[in-house]
Amino acid sequence: MTWEKTTNGVTIRVEPQFLDDRSAPEDGRYVWAYKVEIENHGTGNVQLINRYWRITDANGHVEEVFGPGVVGEQPVLDSMQCYTYTSGAPLKTPSGLMEGYYEMRDEKGDQFRAMIPLFSLDSPHDTASRH
C-alpha cells in the first residue's frame, strides 16, 4: 500500500514493506524497508534540508529522529523532478506507525515543512489488527 500527501506543491509518497528475512519475531525484532518518493510540483526548485520522523510501536513507545538530509543527501529538486530513496525501521513489536516531515527550502530561501503522511507498519506476525 502507498500513502501520499502534498504540501506546498511537494508530494510525498511512502510505500513500506516488511522484511521477513531481516526480522526475528522470536527475539522481538521486526524490520521494515520504506521507499519514499518526493516530487516537486512547484514552479521553482526546492531542497530537502532536514528530516523528522516520529515512529510509534504497537505498545505506544515513541522514537523521534531528526537530522540533516536523507540517506546522507540533501537533494535539490527542480520543478516536476522526483527524488526516490529507500530506508528502514526496526521495531520491537509486529506493527507500528510512522509520520513526520521534511524541512525544505525553496529557491527564494524560504523554508517550509513538507508533511510525510502517517503510514502503518504491519507485519504478517500481527494478526490482532491492521492499521
N, CA, C and O atoms as a printed pandas DataFrame, in Angstrom:
     atom_number atom_name residue_name chain_id  residue_number  x_coord  y_coord  z_coord
0              1         N          MET        A               1    0.841   -1.176    0.000
1              2        CA          MET        A               1    0.000    0.000    0.000
2              3         C          MET        A               1    0.888    1.242    0.000
3              4         O          MET        A               1    1.947    1.258    0.628
4              5         N          THR        A               2    0.451    2.274   -0.705
5              6        CA          THR        A               2    1.188    3.526   -0.789
6              7         C          THR        A               2    0.377    4.638   -0.141
7              8         O          THR        A               2   -0.824    4.771   -0.378
8              9         N          TRP        A               3    1.059    5.439    0.684
9             10        CA          TRP        A               3    0.441    6.606    1.317
10            11         C          TRP        A               3    1.000    7.847    0.641
11            12         O          TRP        A               3    2.160    7.862    0.229
12            13         N          GLU        A               4    0.171    8.902    0.521
13            14        CA          GLU        A               4    0.579   10.100   -0.203
14            15         C          GLU        A               4    0.038   11.350    0.469
15            16         O          GLU        A               4   -1.075   11.365    0.994
16            17         N          LYS        A               5    0.865   12.414    0.442
17            18        CA          LYS        A               5    0.428   13.713    0.972
18            19         C          LYS        A               5    1.174   14.807    0.202
19            20         O          LYS        A               5    2.350   14.656   -0.130
20            21         N          THR        A               6    0.464   15.922   -0.078
21            22        CA          THR        A               6    1.068   17.056   -0.783
22            23         C          THR        A               6    1.015   18.290    0.105
23            24         O          THR        A               6   -0.029   18.622    0.666
24            25         N          THR        A               7    2.162   18.970    0.228
25            26        CA          THR        A               7    2.280   20.214    0.984
26            27         C          THR        A               7    3.066   21.213    0.146
27            28         O          THR        A               7    4.169   20.906   -0.305
28            29         N          ASN        A               8    2.519   22.396   -0.067
29            30        CA          ASN        A               8    3.220   23.457   -0.813
30            31         C          ASN        A               8    3.789   22.965   -2.140
31            32         O          ASN        A               8    4.894   23.350   -2.524
32            33         N          GLY        A               9    3.044   22.121   -2.838
33            34        CA          GLY        A               9    3.480   21.637   -4.139
34            35         C          GLY        A               9    4.463   20.479   -4.103
35            36         O          GLY        A               9    4.926   20.029   -5.151
36            37         N          VAL        A              10    4.786   19.994   -2.919
37            38        CA          VAL        A              10    5.699   18.850   -2.788
38            39         C          VAL        A              10    4.876   17.631   -2.372
39            40         O          VAL        A              10    4.273   17.609   -1.299
40            41         N          THR        A              11    4.863   16.617   -3.242
41            42        CA          THR        A              11    4.127   15.384   -2.966
42            43         C          THR        A              11    5.086   14.333   -2.439
43            44         O          THR        A              11    6.145   14.087   -3.017
44            45         N          ILE        A              12    4.694   13.716   -1.330
45            46        CA          ILE        A              12    5.498   12.662   -0.726
46            47         C          ILE        A              12    4.675   11.390   -0.731
47            48         O          ILE        A              12    3.553   11.358   -0.225
48            49         N          ARG        A              13    5.246   10.335   -1.313
49            50        CA          ARG        A              13    4.636    9.011   -1.337
50            51         C          ARG        A              13    5.531    8.050   -0.570
51            52         O          ARG        A              13    6.752    8.054   -0.732
52            53         N          VAL        A              14    4.905    7.223    0.270
53            54        CA          VAL        A              14    5.661    6.250    1.068
54            55         C          VAL        A              14    5.051    4.867    0.867
55            56         O          VAL        A              14    3.834    4.690    0.914
56            57         N          GLU        A              15    5.923    3.899    0.645
57            58        CA          GLU        A              15    5.489    2.512    0.481
58            59         C          GLU        A              15    6.347    1.619    1.382
59            60         O          GLU        A              15    7.495    1.326    1.047
60            61         N          PRO        A              16    5.796    1.185    2.527
61            62        CA          PRO        A              16    6.554    0.312    3.422
62            63         C          PRO        A              16    6.451   -1.156    2.999
63            64         O          PRO        A              16    5.481   -1.579    2.370
64            65         N          GLN        A              17    7.485   -1.914    3.366
65            66        CA          GLN        A              17    7.490   -3.348    3.084
66            67         C          GLN        A              17    8.144   -4.068    4.260
67            68         O          GLN        A              17    9.253   -3.722    4.667
68            69         N          PHE        A              18    7.461   -5.061    4.799
69            70        CA          PHE        A              18    8.003   -5.862    5.895
70            71         C          PHE        A              18    9.134   -6.738    5.376
71            72         O          PHE        A              18    9.007   -7.365    4.325
72            73         N          LEU        A              19   10.246   -6.783    6.116
73            74        CA          LEU        A              19   11.409   -7.580    5.722
74            75         C          LEU        A              19   11.505   -8.815    6.611
75            76         O          LEU        A              19   12.142   -8.794    7.664
76            77         N          ASP        A              20   10.868   -9.874    6.170
77            78        CA          ASP        A              20   10.847  -11.114    6.942
78            79         C          ASP        A              20   12.255  -11.673    7.147
79            80         O          ASP        A              20   12.568  -12.202    8.214
80            81         N          ASP        A              21   13.102  -11.553    6.122
81            82        CA          ASP        A              21   14.456  -12.114    6.208
82            83         C          ASP        A              21   15.370  -11.349    7.167
83            84         O          ASP        A              21   16.410  -11.872    7.566
84            85         N          ARG        A              22   15.006  -10.137    7.538
85            86        CA          ARG        A              22   15.816   -9.347    8.482
86            87         C          ARG        A              22   15.190   -9.279    9.871
87            88         O          ARG        A              22   15.774   -8.741   10.811
88            89         N          SER        A              23   13.998   -9.836    9.972
89            90        CA          SER        A              23   13.271   -9.805   11.241
90            91         C          SER        A              23   13.495  -11.097   12.016
91            92         O          SER        A              23   13.799  -12.145   11.444
92            93         N          ALA        A              24   13.339  -10.994   13.321
93            94        CA          ALA        A              24   13.448  -12.158   14.213
94            95         C          ALA        A              24   12.340  -12.047   15.255
95            96         O          ALA        A              24   12.592  -11.621   16.382
96            97         N          PRO        A              25   11.114  -12.426   14.889
97            98        CA          PRO        A              25    9.981  -12.285   15.805
98            99         C          PRO        A              25   10.215  -12.966   17.155
99           100         O          PRO        A              25    9.752  -12.476   18.185
100          101         N          GLU        A              26   10.920  -14.079   17.153
101          102        CA          GLU        A              26   11.192  -14.778   18.409
102          103         C          GLU        A              26   12.058  -13.949   19.356
103          104         O          GLU        A              26   12.069  -14.186   20.563
104          105         N          ASP        A              27   12.785  -12.972   18.798
105          106        CA          ASP        A              27   13.620  -12.075   19.603
106          107         C          ASP        A              27   13.005  -10.682   19.733
107          108         O          ASP        A              27   13.641   -9.773   20.266
108          109         N          GLY        A              28   11.769  -10.505   19.248
109          110        CA          GLY        A              28   11.120   -9.196   19.320
110          111         C          GLY        A              28   11.748   -8.176   18.395
111          112         O          GLY        A              28   11.865   -7.003   18.747
112          113         N          ARG        A              29   12.158   -8.620   17.204
113          114        CA          ARG        A              29   12.759   -7.704   16.214
114          115         C          ARG        A              29   11.988   -7.826   14.904
115          116         O          ARG        A              29   11.945   -8.888   14.283
116          117         N          TYR        A              30   11.378   -6.707   14.499
117          118        CA          TYR        A              30   10.586   -6.636   13.279
118          119         C          TYR        A              30   11.145   -5.472   12.451
119          120         O          TYR        A              30   11.290   -4.362   12.963
120          121         N          VAL        A              31   11.454   -5.720   11.190
121          122        CA          VAL        A              31   12.136   -4.714   10.377
122          123         C          VAL        A              31   11.356   -4.453    9.086
123          124         O          VAL        A              31   10.878   -5.379    8.430
124          125         N          TRP        A              32   11.241   -3.173    8.742
125          126        CA          TRP        A              32   10.594   -2.736    7.510
126          127         C          TRP        A              32   11.567   -1.902    6.694
127          128         O          TRP        A              32   12.414   -1.198    7.243
128          129         N          ALA        A              33   11.435   -1.991    5.389
129          130        CA          ALA        A              33   12.027   -1.021    4.472
130          131         C          ALA        A              33   10.885   -0.120    4.043
131          132         O          ALA        A              33    9.730   -0.543    3.997
132          133         N          TYR        A              34   11.216    1.130    3.729
133          134        CA          TYR        A              34   10.188    2.006    3.174
134          135         C          TYR        A              34   10.808    2.826    2.054
135          136         O          TYR        A              34   11.882    3.410    2.190
136          137         N          LYS        A              35   10.086    2.843    0.946
137          138        CA          LYS        A              35   10.518    3.625   -0.214
138          139         C          LYS        A              35    9.781    4.949   -0.182
139          140         O          LYS        A              35    8.564    4.988    0.002
140          141         N          VAL        A              36   10.517    6.028   -0.359
141          142        CA          VAL        A              36    9.934    7.370   -0.350
142          143         C          VAL        A              36   10.190    8.032   -1.693
143          144         O          VAL        A              36   11.315    8.034   -2.194
144          145         N          GLU        A              37    9.135    8.593   -2.270
145          146        CA          GLU        A              37    9.249    9.418   -3.469
146          147         C          GLU        A              37    8.856   10.838   -3.098
147          148         O          GLU        A              37    7.792   11.071   -2.526
148          149         N          ILE        A              38    9.721   11.775   -3.427
149          150        CA          ILE        A              38    9.458   13.191   -3.176
150          151         C          ILE        A              38    9.395   13.861   -4.539
151          152         O          ILE        A              38   10.371   13.849   -5.289
152          153         N          GLU        A              39    8.243   14.446   -4.858
153          154        CA          GLU        A              39    8.052   15.035   -6.175
154          155         C          GLU        A              39    7.710   16.516   -6.040
155          156         O          GLU        A              39    6.811   16.891   -5.287
156          157         N          ASN        A              40    8.438   17.350   -6.778
157          158        CA          ASN        A              40    8.237   18.795   -6.739
158          159         C          ASN        A              40    7.291   19.216   -7.861
159          160         O          ASN        A              40    7.646   19.158   -9.038
160          161         N          HIS        A              41    6.086   19.639   -7.486
161          162        CA          HIS        A              41    5.110   20.117   -8.457
162          163         C          HIS        A              41    5.103   21.642   -8.539
163          164         O          HIS        A              41    4.290   22.224   -9.258
164          165         N          GLY        A              42    6.014   22.292   -7.800
165          166        CA          GLY        A              42    6.091   23.751   -7.832
166          167         C          GLY        A              42    6.776   24.252   -9.088
167          168         O          GLY        A              42    7.232   23.465   -9.917
168          169         N          THR        A              43    6.843   25.578   -9.220
169          170        CA          THR        A              43    7.454   26.172  -10.413
170          171         C          THR        A              43    8.955   26.397  -10.263
171          172         O          THR        A              43    9.664   26.551  -11.258
172          173         N          GLY        A              44    9.447   26.416   -9.010
173          174        CA          GLY        A              44   10.879   26.600   -8.778
174          175         C          GLY        A              44   11.463   25.395   -8.076
175          176         O          GLY        A              44   10.747   24.460   -7.716
176          177         N          ASN        A              45   12.785   25.423   -7.882
177          178        CA          ASN        A              45   13.401   24.269   -7.212
178          179         C          ASN        A              45   13.238   24.352   -5.696
179          180         O          ASN        A              45   13.012   25.422   -5.131
180          181         N          VAL        A              46   13.359   23.187   -5.058
181          182        CA          VAL        A              46   13.324   23.077   -3.601
182          183         C          VAL        A              46   14.443   22.132   -3.174
183          184         O          VAL        A              46   14.839   21.232   -3.914
184          185         N          GLN        A              47   14.941   22.363   -1.963
185          186        CA          GLN        A              47   15.985   21.494   -1.418
186          187         C          GLN        A              47   15.520   20.915   -0.097
187          188         O          GLN        A              47   14.967   21.622    0.744
188          189         N          LEU        A              48   15.749   19.618    0.078
189          190        CA          LEU        A              48   15.455   18.950    1.335
190          191         C          LEU        A              48   16.626   19.219    2.278
191          192         O          LEU        A              48   17.762   18.850    1.981
192          193         N          ILE        A              49   16.351   19.858    3.403
193          194        CA          ILE        A              49   17.395   20.246    4.345
194          195         C          ILE        A              49   17.500   19.249    5.501
195          196         O          ILE        A              49   18.581   18.731    5.779
196          197         N          ASN        A              50   16.381   18.982    6.169
197          198        CA          ASN        A              50   16.357   18.086    7.337
198          199         C          ASN        A              50   15.168   17.144    7.253
199          200         O          ASN        A              50   14.229   17.357    6.485
200          201         N          ARG        A              51   15.235   16.093    8.067
201          202        CA          ARG        A              51   14.123   15.157    8.171
202          203         C          ARG        A              51   13.723   15.029    9.634
203          204         O          ARG        A              51   14.544   15.189   10.537
204          205         N          TYR        A              52   12.440   14.736    9.848
205          206        CA          TYR        A              52   11.921   14.427   11.177
206          207         C          TYR        A              52   10.982   13.241   11.044
207          208         O          TYR        A              52   10.061   13.253   10.228
208          209         N          TRP        A              53   11.222   12.218   11.852
209          210        CA          TRP        A              53   10.354   11.041   11.895
210          211         C          TRP        A              53    9.858   10.833   13.311
211          212         O          TRP        A              53   10.595   11.019   14.279
212          213         N          ARG        A              54    8.600   10.443   13.418
213          214        CA          ARG        A              54    8.005   10.021   14.689
214          215         C          ARG        A              54    7.544    8.584   14.462
215          216         O          ARG        A              54    6.640    8.328   13.666
216          217         N          ILE        A              55    8.172    7.659   15.166
217          218        CA          ILE        A              55    7.908    6.229   14.997
218          219         C          ILE        A              55    7.283    5.715   16.285
219          220         O          ILE        A              55    7.863    5.839   17.363
220          221         N          THR        A              56    6.093    5.135   16.160
221          222        CA          THR        A              56    5.358    4.646   17.320
222          223         C          THR        A              56    5.123    3.149   17.161
223          224         O          THR        A              56    4.565    2.707   16.157
224          225         N          ASP        A              57    5.552    2.365   18.157
225          226        CA          ASP        A              57    5.315    0.922   18.059
226          227         C          ASP        A              57    3.942    0.574   18.630
227          228         O          ASP        A              57    3.226    1.450   19.117
228          229         N          ALA        A              58    3.579   -0.707   18.567
229          230        CA          ALA        A              58    2.240   -1.144   18.986
230          231         C          ALA        A              58    2.004   -0.980   20.482
231          232         O          ALA        A              58    0.859   -1.009   20.933
232          233         N          ASN        A              59    3.080   -0.806   21.263
233          234        CA          ASN        A              59    2.949   -0.577   22.703
234          235         C          ASN        A              59    2.854    0.902   23.051
235          236         O          ASN        A              59    2.743    1.259   24.224
236          237         N          GLY        A              60    2.896    1.771   22.029
237          238        CA          GLY        A              60    2.830    3.209   22.265
238          239         C          GLY        A              60    4.176    3.862   22.517
239          240         O          GLY        A              60    4.233    5.062   22.785
240          241         N          HIS        A              61    5.271    3.094   22.438
241          242        CA          HIS        A              61    6.614    3.665   22.604
242          243         C          HIS        A              61    6.937    4.522   21.380
243          244         O          HIS        A              61    6.787    4.075   20.243
244          245         N          VAL        A              62    7.379    5.752   21.623
245          246        CA          VAL        A              62    7.664    6.699   20.546
246          247         C          VAL        A              62    9.161    6.944   20.450
247          248         O          VAL        A              62    9.839    7.174   21.452
248          249         N          GLU        A              63    9.658    6.890   19.225
249          250        CA          GLU        A              63   11.044    7.271   18.941
250          251         C          GLU        A              63   11.000    8.400   17.927
251          252         O          GLU        A              63   10.288    8.321   16.925
252          253         N          GLU        A              64   11.768    9.456   18.193
253          254        CA          GLU        A              64   11.830   10.585   17.277
254          255         C          GLU        A              64   13.231   10.674   16.689
255          256         O          GLU        A              64   14.229   10.519   17.393
256          257         N          VAL        A              65   13.284   10.928   15.385
257          258        CA          VAL        A              65   14.549   11.020   14.669
258          259         C          VAL        A              65   14.569   12.349   13.924
259          260         O          VAL        A              65   13.659   12.646   13.151
260          261         N          PHE        A              66   15.607   13.146   14.157
261          262        CA          PHE        A              66   15.752   14.416   13.456
262          263         C          PHE        A              66   17.198   14.539   13.007
263          264         O          PHE        A              66   18.118   14.252   13.773
264          265         N          GLY        A              67   17.397   14.961   11.778
265          266        CA          GLY        A              67   18.767   15.130   11.302
266          267         C          GLY        A              67   18.807   15.698    9.904
267          268         O          GLY        A              67   17.775   15.876    9.257
268          269         N          PRO        A              68   20.019   15.982    9.444
269          270        CA          PRO        A              68   20.178   16.570    8.118
270          271         C          PRO        A              68   19.913   15.563    6.996
271          272         O          PRO        A              68   20.349   14.413    7.059
272          273         N          GLY        A              69   19.196   16.016    5.979
273          274        CA          GLY        A              69   19.002   15.240    4.769
274          275         C          GLY        A              69   18.378   13.876    4.954
275          276         O          GLY        A              69   17.805   13.564    5.998
276          277         N          VAL        A              70   18.505   13.068    3.906
277          278        CA          VAL        A              70   18.045   11.684    3.905
278          279         C          VAL        A              70   19.126   10.832    3.255
279          280         O          VAL        A              70   19.707   11.227    2.244
280          281         N          VAL        A              71   19.393    9.690    3.820
281          282        CA          VAL        A              71   20.431    8.759    3.354
282          283         C          VAL        A              71   21.711    9.495    2.927
283          284         O          VAL        A              71   22.303    9.195    1.890
284          285         N          GLY        A              72   22.118   10.463    3.756
285          286        CA          GLY        A              72   23.361   11.189    3.515
286          287         C          GLY        A              72   23.297   12.264    2.442
287          288         O          GLY        A              72   24.334   12.800    2.051
288          289         N          GLU        A              73   22.114   12.589    1.961
289          290        CA          GLU        A              73   21.985   13.587    0.892
290          291         C          GLU        A              73   20.991   14.683    1.274
291          292         O          GLU        A              73   20.084   14.470    2.079
292          293         N          GLN        A              74   21.185   15.852    0.681
293          294        CA          GLN        A              74   20.244   16.963    0.788
294          295         C          GLN        A              74   19.875   17.367   -0.641
295          296         O          GLN        A              74   20.341   18.386   -1.151
296          297         N          PRO        A              75   19.030   16.550   -1.276
297          298        CA          PRO        A              75   18.778   16.734   -2.707
298          299         C          PRO        A              75   18.052   18.026   -3.047
299          300         O          PRO        A              75   17.229   18.524   -2.278
300          301         N          VAL        A              76   18.380   18.553   -4.222
301          302        CA          VAL        A              76   17.679   19.691   -4.805
302          303         C          VAL        A              76   16.801   19.136   -5.923
303          304         O          VAL        A              76   17.276   18.411   -6.798
304          305         N          LEU        A              77   15.524   19.482   -5.885
305          306        CA          LEU        A              77   14.583   19.013   -6.901
306          307         C          LEU        A              77   14.111   20.194   -7.734
307          308         O          LEU        A              77   13.525   21.142   -7.212
308          309         N          ASP        A              78   14.369   20.128   -9.019
309          310        CA          ASP        A              78   13.836   21.133   -9.925
310          311         C          ASP        A              78   12.330   20.908  -10.082
311          312         O          ASP        A              78   11.802   19.885   -9.647
312          313         N          SER        A              79   11.656   21.853  -10.694
313          314        CA          SER        A              79   10.227   21.724  -10.937
314          315         C          SER        A              79    9.938   20.436  -11.702
315          316         O          SER        A              79   10.597   20.132  -12.696
316          317         N          MET        A              80    8.940   19.678  -11.223
317          318        CA          MET        A              80    8.490   18.419  -11.810
318          319         C          MET        A              80    9.518   17.286  -11.696
319          320         O          MET        A              80    9.388   16.264  -12.370
320          321         N          GLN        A              81   10.514   17.459  -10.864
321          322        CA          GLN        A              81   11.504   16.401  -10.652
322          323         C          GLN        A              81   11.116   15.560   -9.445
323          324         O          GLN        A              81   10.486   16.049   -8.507
324          325         N          CYS        A              82   11.504   14.282   -9.481
325          326        CA          CYS        A              82   11.199   13.345   -8.409
326          327         C          CYS        A              82   12.503   12.766   -7.859
327          328         O          CYS        A              82   13.421   12.448   -8.614
328          329         N          TYR        A              83   12.570   12.635   -6.544
329          330        CA          TYR        A              83   13.721   12.023   -5.865
330          331         C          TYR        A              83   13.196   10.824   -5.089
331          332         O          TYR        A              83   12.195   10.926   -4.379
332          333         N          THR        A              84   13.871    9.689   -5.224
333          334        CA          THR        A              84   13.440    8.467   -4.556
334          335         C          THR        A              84   14.583    7.898   -3.731
335          336         O          THR        A              84   15.735    7.893   -4.166
336          337         N          TYR        A              85   14.255    7.420   -2.538
337          338        CA          TYR        A              85   15.245    6.730   -1.720
338          339         C          TYR        A              85   14.553    5.653   -0.900
339          340         O          TYR        A              85   13.331    5.657   -0.751
340          341         N          THR        A              86   15.344    4.737   -0.374
341          342        CA          THR        A              86   14.833    3.670    0.477
342          343         C          THR        A              86   15.603    3.670    1.781
343          344         O          THR        A              86   16.822    3.836    1.795
344          345         N          SER        A              87   14.889    3.484    2.870
345          346        CA          SER        A              87   15.498    3.396    4.194
346          347         C          SER        A              87   14.766    2.300    4.964
347          348         O          SER        A              87   13.969    1.555    4.393
348          349         N          GLY        A              88   15.042    2.210    6.256
349          350        CA          GLY        A              88   14.416    1.156    7.028
350          351         C          GLY        A              88   14.132    1.558    8.455
351          352         O          GLY        A              88   14.636    2.566    8.950
352          353         N          ALA        A              89   13.306    0.742    9.117
353          354        CA          ALA        A              89   12.948    0.996   10.509
354          355         C          ALA        A              89   12.739   -0.334   11.230
355          356         O          ALA        A              89   11.966   -1.176   10.775
356          357         N          PRO        A              90   13.433   -0.520   12.358
357          358        CA          PRO        A              90   13.187   -1.704   13.183
358          359         C          PRO        A              90   12.234   -1.355   14.327
359          360         O          PRO        A              90   12.258   -0.239   14.847
360          361         N          LEU        A              91   11.404   -2.311   14.708
361          362        CA          LEU        A              91   10.533   -2.158   15.868
362          363         C          LEU        A              91   10.653   -3.396   16.744
363          364         O          LEU        A              91   11.112   -4.449   16.302
364          365         N          LYS        A              92   10.229   -3.246   18.005
365          366        CA          LYS        A              92   10.191   -4.382   18.922
366          367         C          LYS        A              92    8.819   -5.046   18.935
367          368         O          LYS        A              92    8.611   -6.050   19.616
368          369         N          THR        A              93    7.878   -4.470   18.168
369          370        CA          THR        A              93    6.524   -5.005   18.090
370          371         C          THR        A              93    6.203   -5.322   16.626
371          372         O          THR        A              93    6.847   -4.782   15.728
372          373         N          PRO        A              94    5.216   -6.189   16.373
373          374        CA          PRO        A              94    4.912   -6.589   14.997
374          375         C          PRO        A              94    4.142   -5.554   14.169
375          376         O          PRO        A              94    3.793   -5.820   13.019
376          377         N          SER        A              95    3.878   -4.391   14.741
377          378        CA          SER        A              95    3.241   -3.325   13.970
378          379         C          SER        A              95    3.568   -1.977   14.597
379          380         O          SER        A              95    4.048   -1.896   15.727
380          381         N          GLY        A              96    3.296   -0.924   13.835
381          382        CA          GLY        A              96    3.535    0.423   14.336
382          383         C          GLY        A              96    3.096    1.455   13.322
383          384         O          GLY        A              96    2.487    1.130   12.303
384          385         N          LEU        A              97    3.415    2.709   13.616
385          386        CA          LEU        A              97    3.050    3.835   12.765
386          387         C          LEU        A              97    4.253    4.750   12.596
387          388         O          LEU        A              97    5.075    4.885   13.503
388          389         N          MET        A              98    4.350    5.376   11.431
389          390        CA          MET        A              98    5.382    6.386   11.188
390          391         C          MET        A              98    4.737    7.604   10.545
391          392         O          MET        A              98    3.774    7.490    9.787
392          393         N          GLU        A              99    5.282    8.760   10.860
393          394        CA          GLU        A              99    4.886   10.020   10.232
394          395         C          GLU        A              99    6.015   11.007   10.454
395          396         O          GLU        A              99    6.957   10.727   11.195
396          397         N          GLY        A             100    5.922   12.157    9.814
397          398        CA          GLY        A             100    6.959   13.159   10.016
398          399         C          GLY        A             100    6.873   14.271    8.991
399          400         O          GLY        A             100    5.810   14.572    8.448
400          401         N          TYR        A             101    8.045   14.881    8.739
401          402        CA          TYR        A             101    8.113   15.952    7.746
402          403         C          TYR        A             101    9.548   16.122    7.281
403          404         O          TYR        A             101   10.496   15.682    7.932
404          405         N          TYR        A             102    9.676   16.774    6.137
405          406        CA          TYR        A             102   10.973   17.199    5.629
406          407         C          TYR        A             102   11.007   18.711    5.694
407          408         O          TYR        A             102   10.068   19.375    5.256
408          409         N          GLU        A             103   12.078   19.259    6.234
409          410        CA          GLU        A             103   12.276   20.709    6.171
410          411         C          GLU        A             103   12.861   21.014    4.802
411          412         O          GLU        A             103   13.941   20.543    4.443
412          413         N          MET        A             104   12.121   21.811    4.052
413          414        CA          MET        A             104   12.509   22.148    2.684
414          415         C          MET        A             104   12.832   23.642    2.595
415          416         O          MET        A             104   12.344   24.447    3.388
416          417         N          ARG        A             105   13.666   23.992    1.610
417          418        CA          ARG        A             105   13.963   25.400    1.335
418          419         C          ARG        A             105   13.706   25.649   -0.139
419          420         O          ARG        A             105   14.209   24.922   -0.996
420          421         N          ASP        A             106   12.918   26.683   -0.435
421          422        CA          ASP        A             106   12.653   26.986   -1.841
422          423         C          ASP        A             106   13.759   27.876   -2.398
423          424         O          ASP        A             106   14.668   28.275   -1.670
424          425         N          GLU        A             107   13.680   28.181   -3.675
425          426        CA          GLU        A             107   14.760   28.931   -4.333
426          427         C          GLU        A             107   14.877   30.374   -3.846
427          428         O          GLU        A             107   15.884   31.034   -4.102
428          429         N          LYS        A             108   13.846   30.870   -3.141
429          430        CA          LYS        A             108   13.901   32.210   -2.552
430          431         C          LYS        A             108   14.565   32.182   -1.177
431          432         O          LYS        A             108   14.843   33.231   -0.596
432          433         N          GLY        A             109   14.815   30.986   -0.662
433          434        CA          GLY        A             109   15.413   30.854    0.666
434          435         C          GLY        A             109   14.407   30.641    1.777
435          436         O          GLY        A             109   14.785   30.483    2.938
436          437         N          ASP        A             110   13.115   30.637    1.428
437          438        CA          ASP        A             110   12.075   30.408    2.431
438          439         C          ASP        A             110   11.996   28.929    2.778
439          440         O          ASP        A             110   12.077   28.070    1.900
440          441         N          GLN        A             111   11.835   28.637    4.068
441          442        CA          GLN        A             111   11.732   27.248    4.499
442          443         C          GLN        A             111   10.287   26.891    4.808
443          444         O          GLN        A             111    9.496   27.737    5.226
444          445         N          PHE        A             112    9.957   25.617    4.594
445          446        CA          PHE        A             112    8.637   25.099    4.922
446          447         C          PHE        A             112    8.766   23.614    5.222
447          448         O          PHE        A             112    9.776   22.981    4.915
448          449         N          ARG        A             113    7.722   23.082    5.826
449          450        CA          ARG        A             113    7.682   21.654    6.137
450          451         C          ARG        A             113    6.800   20.937    5.122
451          452         O          ARG        A             113    5.623   21.262    4.965
452          453         N          ALA        A             114    7.382   19.964    4.441
453          454        CA          ALA        A             114    6.609   19.080    3.566
454          455         C          ALA        A             114    6.242   17.876    4.424
455          456         O          ALA        A             114    7.112   17.116    4.849
456          457         N          MET        A             115    4.960   17.712    4.672
457          458        CA          MET        A             115    4.491   16.686    5.600
458          459         C          MET        A             115    4.547   15.289    4.974
459          460         O          MET        A             115    4.148   15.078    3.829
460          461         N          ILE        A             116    5.059   14.346    5.771
461          462        CA          ILE        A             116    5.082   12.934    5.381
462          463         C          ILE        A             116    3.788   12.322    5.900
463          464         O          ILE        A             116    3.460   12.492    7.074
464          465         N          PRO        A             117    3.048   11.614    5.055
465          466        CA          PRO        A             117    1.773   11.057    5.518
466          467         C          PRO        A             117    1.978   10.004    6.604
467          468         O          PRO        A             117    2.979    9.287    6.618
468          469         N          LEU        A             118    1.015    9.930    7.505
469          470        CA          LEU        A             118    1.002    8.867    8.505
470          471         C          LEU        A             118    0.813    7.547    7.769
471          472         O          LEU        A             118   -0.102    7.411    6.957
472          473         N          PHE        A             119    1.681    6.572    8.052
473          474        CA          PHE        A             119    1.525    5.263    7.424
474          475         C          PHE        A             119    1.794    4.167    8.440
475          476         O          PHE        A             119    2.479    4.372    9.441
476          477         N          SER        A             120    1.236    2.998    8.154
477          478        CA          SER        A             120    1.349    1.897    9.101
478          479         C          SER        A             120    2.414    0.901    8.680
479          480         O          SER        A             120    2.672    0.679    7.497
480          481         N          LEU        A             121    3.015    0.315    9.694
481          482        CA          LEU        A             121    3.979   -0.768    9.527
482          483         C          LEU        A             121    3.272   -2.013   10.052
483          484         O          LEU        A             121    3.096   -2.170   11.260
484          485         N          ASP        A             122    2.877   -2.876    9.165
485          486        CA          ASP        A             122    2.146   -4.080    9.547
486          487         C          ASP        A             122    2.938   -5.301    9.096
487          488         O          ASP        A             122    3.397   -5.369    7.955
488          489         N          SER        A             123    3.092   -6.250    9.987
489          490        CA          SER        A             123    3.783   -7.486    9.633
490          491         C          SER        A             123    2.786   -8.636    9.617
491          492         O          SER        A             123    1.706   -8.527   10.196
492          493         N          PRO        A             124    3.138   -9.731    8.963
493          494        CA          PRO        A             124    2.245  -10.901    8.991
494          495         C          PRO        A             124    2.198  -11.552   10.373
495          496         O          PRO        A             124    1.398  -12.457   10.609
496          497         N          HIS        A             125    3.055  -11.089   11.282
497          498        CA          HIS        A             125    3.089  -11.631   12.647
498          499         C          HIS        A             125    2.089  -10.934   13.566
499          500         O          HIS        A             125    1.901  -11.347   14.710
500          501         N          ASP        A             126    1.444   -9.871   13.063
501          502        CA          ASP        A             126    0.445   -9.149   13.846
502          503         C          ASP        A             126   -0.932   -9.488   13.297
503          504         O          ASP        A             126   -1.387   -8.883   12.326
504          505         N          THR        A             127   -1.586  -10.444   13.912
505          506        CA          THR        A             127   -2.903  -10.852   13.430
506          507         C          THR        A             127   -4.022  -10.166   14.203
507          508         O          THR        A             127   -5.196  -10.329   13.870
508          509         N          ALA        A             128   -3.667   -9.394   15.240
509          510        CA          ALA        A             128   -4.692   -8.761   16.072
510          511         C          ALA        A             128   -5.406   -7.638   15.336
511          512         O          ALA        A             128   -6.633   -7.546   15.376
512          513         N          SER        A             129   -4.633   -6.777   14.657
513          514        CA          SER        A             129   -5.273   -5.661   13.977
514          515         C          SER        A             129   -4.378   -5.128   12.873
515          516         O          SER        A             129   -3.160   -5.302   12.902
516          517         N          ARG        A             130   -4.982   -4.495   11.926
517          518        CA          ARG        A             130   -4.273   -3.818   10.857
518          519         C          ARG        A             130   -4.596   -2.335   10.968
519          520         O          ARG        A             130   -5.726   -1.965   11.288
520          521         N          HIS        A             131   -3.612   -1.492   10.704
521          522        CA          HIS        A             131   -3.798   -0.034   10.789
522          523         C          HIS        A             131   -4.428    0.497    9.529
523          524         O          HIS        A             131   -4.661    1.700    9.416
